[in-house]
Amino acid sequence: MLGSMRRPPGPSGRPRAGYRRPGRVATPARRRARTPHDRRLPLALGPGSRHNGVMNTALREILDLTKDLIRFHSTAGDQPGRTACADFIADWLTREGLDFQRVTHQGVDSLLALPGPGRCKVLLMAHFDVVDGPVALFTPREADGRLHGRGAIDDKYAVALAMVLAKRQKALGLGAQGPLGILLSGDEEVGGRNGAQVALAHVRADYCIALDGGNPTSLITKEKGVLRLKLIAQGKAAHGARPWLGVNAIELLAADLAAVRALFTAHAPDHWHRTLNIGTISGGTVVNMVPARAEALLDIRYTEADDPDALLEAVRGAAKGQVELVRRDS
């Protein structure tokens, strides 16, 4: 059952990202607000499950396949790990007799399995790359009816789901009339430019669904824009024994960050509002010197209610230091 569904707004019913009109080349919806990558995947298996028979078998297959995928260290910084994960998926598709195309660009693998040449009615997209984390997260474990592990929600469960659906579709004997195609990519966490964006040139689809992160029981048809900003505070160096002779850039930066944070006060239950994440902070070189420079990288996600230019100017107005635009995706 679907939970909340956001309808595509816009003038004259123009759809926003995440929704595709029939006959258009499918393009991936941009990333929305993220959730922790070690979220737990609820399991619906066992004597008390309302699922049984074929459905229960499929769920167990998805679960076991998800666990296999979690074991791969398929992070942006580990190309051998990502390649090994892609090899595993390719071997599985081959064993199941599924025709697929492996698209490799700039060291990034994507796997595209379609019911017919170059097109499908509905394209399911998922990604097998994950953000890095403690090594223990790459060992899946079940506890209290949950599956724990890196990618259990974002997004290896969806890779397994898409793979099993493709297998089940083939078993129905629909051939090229089958509605589903799948695209499994390896660089979503860093923008998807060498993965899905390249692979999508090889397929036409009436609709595209990105099975990505967050909540596996809701459909989202909107996207947030992205502003990446760098805050720079310039101080004055001095010896740590005489701090009154200097100006501490870290303290200046902290004040600017507090002022910028005050622009992001909304806390709606669905979080469909602009958000701020202070992603990195750097400053100083040694403990016994007053730091002359400090920097922070900000990750801002905004909705259709925000004007990104006005938002950028608001940040510049709040901060006394320098504000540089690093990236903007509308």
N, C-alpha and C positions, 0 to 999 in steps of 0.2 A: 504494500500500500504506500502511496506517495504521501509525504507530509506536506509542509507548506510549499506552494509553488508560486514563484514570482512570474507574473506575466510580462512579456516584453513590451516596455513602454516606448514612447517616441511618437513624433508627428506622423499622422496618416497611418498609424498602425505599424510603422517601420520597426522590425524586430531588432533587438540588441544581441550582443554576443551570447553564444550558447544556444541560439535558435537558428535553424537553417531553413530557408525556403527551398521547396523542391527544385531540382535541376541545377542548383548552384554547386560549385566546387566546395567541398567541405573544408572549413578552416577551423583551427582549434580555438575554443574560448580561452581568453587569457585567465591567468590565475586569479583567484579571489582570495579573500582573507584566509590565512592558513590555520591549521590546527596542529597540535603536537604530533610528531611523526611516530611516536611509540604508543599511540592510542590502542585500545584493546578492541578486538573484533568479537562481537557477541556470537556465540555458537548456538545453533538450534538443532542439536543432535542428542540422541539418547532416548531412553524409555519414555521420558516425559514430553518429548517433542511432538508437536502437532504435524510434523512432516513424517512421512513414511514412504516405503516402497522406492520408486524411481527418484522421487525428490530427495529422500534422505540419502540415497546413494550418491546423487549429484552433489549434495552439500558436503558429504565426507570427501568426495574427490576434490572439491574446491578447497576444503580445509587442508588436506594433505599437500596439495599443490602449492598453496600459499606458504606452508611451512618450508617446503623445498626452496621456494624463491627467497624467503627471508634469509636463508643461510648464505646467500651470495652477498659479498661486500660491494654492492653495485653503486658506489658513490661517484660523484663528479670527479673526485681526485684519484679514483682507482679505475683506470681504463681496463686493465686486465680483469678486474672484478665485474665490470659491466659487460665486457665481451664474453666472459664465462657464463653470465646469466643469460645473455642473448643466445649463446650456443645451446644452453639447456632448453630454452624455449623452442629453438629451431629443431632440436632433436625430438622433442615431445611432439611438435606439429608433424614432423616426418613420420614418427611411429604411428600416429593416428590417421595417417593418410590424407592430411590436409595440404592443399596447395598453398604456397605462400611465397612472398618475395622478401628478400632481405636487402634493405637499403642501407648502405653505409656511406656517411659523409663526415669528413673531418674527424674520423675516429669514433663516430657515434652510430650505433646500430639501431635500426627500426625494423620491425617485422610486420608485414601486411598480408593478411589472409582474407581473400574475397571469395564469394560464391561464384562469381563470373568474372570475365576479363575486365579489369579496370573500373568496376562500379559495384555498388550495392545500394539497397534502399536505406538501411540504417548502419552507420559506421560507429562502432564502439571503440573508444580510445582509452588507453590506460598507459601507465609508464612504470618501468621496472627499476629506474634509478631512485635512490633515496639520499637524504642528507646523512652526513656521517654521525657517529655516536659511539658510545662505549661498546667494546667488543661483545659484551654479554647480550646486547640487543639483537645481535645477529644469530642468536641461538633461540629458536622459537620454543615457547612453552605454553601449555594449557593449564589454566587454573580457574576454578570457580566458574566454569562455563564460558571462559574467555580465552582468546588466543592473544598472547603477548609477543611482541617482537617488532623490530624496525621494519616498517612497511605494512604492518598488519592492517592498517587503514589506508595509509597513503604510501604506496598505492598498489601493493602487491596482491592484496585480496582481489582487486579489480582485474589485474592481469590474469590471475587464476580463473576468475569468473568468466572473463571473455574467452579464454582458451577452452573451458569446458562447454560454454554455450556454442562455440564453433564446432566442437566435436559432436555435440548433441544434434546440431542442425544437420551435419553431414549424415548422421545415423538415420535421419528422417528421409533421406533420399531425395531431397528437393533439388539437388544440383544447382545450376545457375539461377534457379528461381528462389533460392533461399534468401531471406531478407537481410541477414546480418553479415557484416564484414567486421574485422577487428584490426586495429592498428596499435601496436605495442612499441613504445619509444623509450629511448635511453638517456634523454637529457632534459626532461621537463623541469627539474629542480633548478636548472640554470638558464631557463628561457625557451627551450625547445627549438631553437633556430636551426640546429643541425640534425634534429630528429624528426619530430612530427611535421614541422614546416616543410622540410624537404620531401618527406614521404607522401604528404598530401597531394603533391603534384602528380602522383601516380594513381589517384582514385577520384571518382566522382560519386557523390552520395546525395540522397535526398535529405537526409537528416544526419546529424552528428551528435553523439552524446559522449561527453568526457566524464568517465567514471573516476573522478579524482577527489580524494581526500574527504575531509569534513564529515559528511553524514550520508551513509549509503541508502537512506530511506527518503530522501527529498530530492526534488528536481529544481535546479537553479538556472534561470534563463537570463540572468544579468551578470555583469562583471564589474569589478572595481578597477579604476585606473591606478597607476603607480607613479609616485614621485620619489626619487632617491636624491637626497641632499647631503652635502658635507658642510658641517659647521666648523669654522676655524676661529680659534681665539689666540690672539697675539699678546704675550705678556712681556716681562723683562727678566732676564736671567740674573741670579744672584746666588751667593753661597748659602747653603741651608742654615748656617749658623747666624746669618744676618738677613732673614727673610724680609725685613722692613726696607731693604735696599732694592728689592725686586718687586715684580708684579706677577702673581701666580696665574699662569694661563689656564691651569686646570680648574681653579676656582672661578675664573671668568667663564669658562665653558660650562661649568655646572650651573651657574646662574642663567646662562642662555638656554640651556636645556630645560630648566624649570619654567622659563618664560614661554618657550615653545610648547611644552607639555600642556600649559594652560589653554592652548587653542583646541585641545582634543579632550573634551569633557563628557561627550555623549557615551551612554552605556545602555543602549537599547537591547532588549533580549535577543533580537536576531542579529545584532551587530552590523546592521546595514547603515553604516555611517562612516565617516572618515576615521582612520585609526593611525596611531603613531607607534613605531617600534624603534627604540634607540639601539641600533644593531652592534656598533663597535665604538669604542673610545680609546684614544691613544694620546699620550702626553708625557713629557719628561724623559730624561735619559738615565739619571742616577738619583738615588734617594736624597743625597745631600746637596742638591741644587734646586733652586726655584725654577720650575719649568717655564721656558719662554714661549712655548707653542703647545697647543692641544687641539685635537680634532675629534669629531664624532660623525658617524654615518647614520643617517636617518632613513627609515623605510616608511613612507606614507602611502596609505591606500585610501582612495577617495571614491565617492559615489557620484551619480548623475546630478545630485543636489549641489555639488561643489564645482566652482570654477577653478581649475588648476592654476591659472595665472594669478588669480586673486589669492589662492591658498599660498602660493610661493611668496607673494608680496607680504602676506600676513606673517609668514615665518621670518622674512627679512626685517619686518617691522618690529617683531618681538625680540629678535636677537641683536645684541650690540656688536657681535663679531661678524666675520665674513660668512656668507651663505652661498655655496656653489651648487648649481644644478648638475647632478651626475647622470640621471636618467629620467626620462619621462615617457610613459606609455599611457595613452588616453583610451 
